[in-house]
Amino acid sequence: MNRQKHELYFSALMGMFCLILFCSSVTMAATAEETIKKNIAFEPGGYLSLSNMNGTVDIYAWDKNEIEIIAHKKVTTSGPEEPEELLKALEVDIQEENGKVIIETHYPRGRSGGSFFNWLFKGNKHSMSVEYEIKVPRQIDLNIQTTNGDVNAEEIEGRVRIESTNGKIVVRSLDGVARCKTTNGSIKVDFNTLLNDEVLSFKTTNGSIKLYLPSDFSAEVDLKTTNGRINSDFPLEGQSRSSKRKFRGLIKEGVNTLKCTTTNGNIDLIRNN
């Protein structure tokens, strides 16, 4: 009998707790948004660096000697703070100097949340993001770093370095070299041509790696997947293969160096037609 009473008492407490959670979740949310646009004169062959925390990054090449930056800021909050206040504190800093453009995204300090009970009873909940759409001259080197968001780049001629944590990476129609790293997301890179004597590096944890390579691709390769398969349209020579998940050897003469590592996903080397 006492056990039944305890169970009923516990069930009642859990019901009240769930009701509190529900009521807190339906608090009216408010959103503030702002779009920033800036055009910068820029000669081909320069360098662009971007750092961001939350939001997608899309980069496209065009036939103009300038960079166009469109940054869409968005803040949603259901706490006591007005979204306009946080939006103002969310800054996009753009610096230009000697053929370099540096874009840094500054998020308000101390606004990333508090204790669980503070979140539950005071309703201090908000999300902030900046989504970038950038147009650049075709000949440019890129260094992109983000935490939560996909990164896409198209028709670049140069060196591309992209790092993310939670997001996929896609590079289309690249003439040059790429190094890409993420944790939760796939990597897909389509090469038109490659520079010689360069290191190509691709690493993820939860995601596949898919590379589209020119028919004359030549490299020393080091490929490794834990829970996946290695598939190649190119003959893998001088093989040091312990299984279908690891390979170290050559493709043709080994002009470049290719390193691919993933834990959960396949590695595909596909010959471009």
N, C-alpha and C positions, 0 to 999 in steps of 0.2 A: 504493500500500500504506500509506504513512504517512498519507495522507488518510483512509483507512478506519479506521486506528487512532485518529486524532483524533476521528472521528465517533463511534466506539464509546465512547471515553473521555468525550466530551461527553454522550452518551446516558446513560451510567452515572451521571454527576454529576447530570444532570437527574432521573433516577429516584430517586436518594438524596434530592435536594432535595424532590421531590414527596412522598416517604415521610415526611420530617420535617414537612412542612406537614400531611399527613394525621394524623399522630400528635398534632400540636399541636391540631388541630381537634376531636379526639375526647376531649380532656381533660374530665373530669366537670365540668359546670356546676352552680352552686348559685344558688338564687333566694331572695330575701327580699322580703316584701310587707307593706304596712301601709295601712290605710284610716283616714283622718281625717274626722270629721264635725263640723260646727259650724253652729249656727243663730244668726242675728243679727236682732234686731228692726229693722225697716227700713220707713220710710214711703215710699209711692209718690212718684215724681218725683226720686229720688236718682241716684247715680252709682256704677257698678261698674267697676273696672279690674283686669285680670289679665295677668300676664306669665308665660310658661312657655317651656321649650326643647323638650322631647320629650313628646309625649302629646296625645291628643285633648281638645277642650273642647266640652262640650255644655251649652247654657243653655236652660232652659224657663221660661215664665211660668206663674204660678199665682195664685190669688185669696187670698193671704195677705200680711199686712204683715210679712214677714220674708224673709230670704235663707237658704237651706240650701246649704251647701257640702260636697260629698263629694269628697275627693281621695284617689285610689288610687295610692300610691307602689309602685314595683317596681324591684328591682335584680337583675340577673343577672351573675354573674362566674365565670370559670374560672381566675382568677389567684390569687396568694397571699393577697390581701385577702379577708376574710370579708364576705359580702354584707350582714350585719347592721351592720357598721361603716359601709359606704357608705350604707345605708338611714338610719341615724341622722344622717349628715351631710347628707342630702338633705332640705332644710327647706321647709316651706310656711308662709309668714309672712302673717298676716291682720291688717290694721289697719282700724279703723273710726273715723270722725271726721266730725261735722257733715254727716250724710247721704251720706257717701262710704265705700265699702268698697274697700280696696286689697289685692289678693292678689299676692304675689310668690313665685316659686319659685327657691330658691337651691340650685344644684348644687355639689358639692364642688370646690374649686379644685385644679388640678394632677392631676385624676383622669381626664383625657380621653384618656390614652394616651401612649406614648413613641415611641422610634425603632422602625423595622421589626424589627431584630434583638432588641430588648427584647420586642416583641410576640411574635416567633416563638419565641424560646428560653425566655423567662421566663414566657410565657403571661399577660401582663398584659392581659386582655381583660374588659371589662365593659360593660353597658348600663344606663342609668338613665332612668326616665320617670315622669311624674305625669299621670294622666288625671283630668280634672275633670268632675263632673256638678253643675250649679248650678241651683237654682230661685230665681226672683226675682219680685217684683211686676211686673205688666205695664208700668206706667209707670216707665221707668228708662232712663238713658243708659249705653251700654256702650263700653268701650275695651279690646279684646282683642288681645294680641300673643303670637305663638308662632312657633317656628322649624320644628319637625318635628311636624306633626299637623294633622288636620282640625279645623275649627271649625264648629259648628252652633248656630244660635239660632232660637227659635220664639216667635211671638206677642208680640213686644216692641212697646211703644208709646213711641217716643223716638228718640234719635240713636244710631246704631250705627256704630262704627268698628272694623274687624277687619284685622289684618295677620298674614300668615304667610309662610313661605318655601317649605317643602315640605308642601303640604297644600291640600285644596280648602276652599272657603268656601260654606256654605249658610245662607241666612236665609229663614225661612218666615213668612208672615202678618205682615208688618211694617207698622205704622202709624207713619210717621215719615220718617227720612232715613238713608241708608247711604253709607259710604265703605269700600271693600274693596280690599285689595291682597295679592297673593301672587305667587310666581315659578313654581313647579311645581304647578299645580293649577287647577281650574276655579272659576268664581264663578257662583253661582245665587242670585238674590234675588227673592222674591215679595212685592210691595207690595199691601196692601189700600188704604191711603190715603197721601197724601204731604203734608208741610208745604210751604207755598209759599215762593218766593224763597230756595231752598236750592240748594246744589251737591251733586250726586250724582256720585261718582267711583268707577270700577272699573278696575283694572289688573292684568294678569297677563302672563306671558311664554309659558309652555307650558300652555295651557288655553283653554277657551271662556268666554264671558261670556253668561249668559242671564238676562234681566230680564223679570219678569211685572209689567205696569204697569196702573194703572186706566184705564178707557176714556176718561176726561177728561184724561189725561196731557198736559202742555204743557211744552215746554222748548226752550231753545237747545241743540243737540246737536253734539258733536264726537266722531266715531267713527272708529277706525282699527284695521285688522288688516293684518298683513304676509302671512301664509299662511293665509287664510281668507276668509269672505264675510260681508257685512252683510245681515241679513234683518230686515225691520220690518213689523209689522202696521199701523203708523201711517204716514200719508202724510208724506213728507219734503219740506218745502217750502223755497223759496229755496235750492235745492240748489247746493252747491259740491262736485261729485262728480267726482274725477279717474278713479275706477274703482269697481268693486264692493267695494273694500277701504277706501275713504276717503269720509267724508261730513262736511260741516259745514253746518249750516243750522237750520231750525226744525221743530218739531212743534207745530202750532196757534199760540198766541200767544207761546210761549216764556217761560212763567212761571218755570220752574226752569232750572237748568243741568245738563246731563248730559254726562259725559266717560267714554268707554270706550276702552281701549287693550289690545290683545293682539298677540303676535307669531305664535304658532302656535295658531289656533283661530278659530271663528266668533263673531260678535256677533249675538245675537237679541233683538229687542224684541218681546215678545208681549203682546197685549191680553188682560187678564183679562176673563172673561165676567161 
